[in-house]
Amino acid sequence: MFVDAIERIDLFTRPLHSIVRLYGHNEIVPGSATLFFVNEQGCAITCKHVAELVAKADAIYHNYRDFQGARRDVLREKDAAQRISQLEVKFKLQSETIIRVRNSFVGCVDQYKELTIDMHPTQDLALLRFKGYNRLLYGSYATFLGDSNRVKPGRSLCRLGYPFPEFTNFRYNASVDDIEWTADGRVTSPRFPIDGIVTRLLSENGGITGIELSTPGLRGQSGGPLFDTNGLIYGMQSATRHLHLGFDIEDREVLVNGRKSRVSNYPFLNVGQCVHVDVIKAFLRERGVKYYEG
């Protein structure tokens, strides 16, 4: 049903690859998200929660570098362990605290001198503008639904994104105590579509702001387009909601592999939540960004 649409959407939908290091660890945690371009001027949209991590990357690393400098100054003191604990509190570092984030915008532009980020004040939506590039690496751009009255419960729609971070072009460099991208390894992650039907329209303060889908959006699909069989954009994948079904089972005896066992189960329905197309278009207009309707 969505074969041709996916091919069209793929021309302007791109992955954001991220590598993360946590305090107290040298292991690298890979992650991915999605963005898609709305015009031929290097403008793309993604989720606010994705853009926030991009925007905070330098500040996160600077905080850790400042901690490293302060730690070196106290290492030779008799109460070094206590002083380091105090520094951890000062710099807000705990086990599993993010201390380094590196991001790679795959297949977007050949290079860029500046990336500006505008956050929507209330919705999970952000605008990225690549500046100072020589060449665009995406082949098309989004066409947004013109008549939002077509967004109704029961309509089949699809989302496209990059939920599985299978890239391996990164390493921990012990000589500089940092994580970095490399020229070796796999540089791509597979695209992944997931369809569903519109179940409900979501509202805030009396206005429609979101679209609920019968299937969940997967981690890494955040920021990916929501589209119909013609490739028209109806919204953007934002989050997954967990609806308690009420079919709870508590301490019930069942047979598991031929043996009696007591189980409890509290089932939830996982549904996708997308930013509504009208919210996206209004935000682009407010920021003076060119976009296309169909």
Disulfide bonds with the S-S distance in Angstrom:
none
